[in-house]
Amino acid sequence: MGVRTLRRLLIIGFTAVVRWAKRKDVPYGFKPPMLVIVGAQDRTH
């Protein structure tokens, strides 16, 4: 697996987590969801 593939998988995974949090009304901050996803992905990469 290349770096690009791993990055895509991380973004897909974090997107699922943010969507789940929005459905369950779990606060993830006041930032836009895509910013949270990309920020979390960058932190783990």
Buried (B, 14 or more C-beta within 10 A) or exposed (E): EEEEEEBEEBBEBBBEBBEEBEEEEEEEEEEEBEEBBBEBBEEEE
